[in-house]
């Protein structure tokens, strides 16, 4: 995990975070234990959405983009 990047997260001031990763990645446990991560407003307000299938998030194309948009909308409606 890039700790320099982690320290810069609060600068984003995000209301919602879409965390794109595969379940069980070792960095997720470190992230969950980080005081920087846990101090983010999006985390404190329960606005973190785990996207456990990163395939459409990392592929360019119409179908992948439509799937990504559908996942975002579905997550925000919960």
Beta strands, then each sheet from edge to edge (+ up, - down):
strand 1: 17-20
strand 2: 48-51
sheet 1: 1+ 2+
end
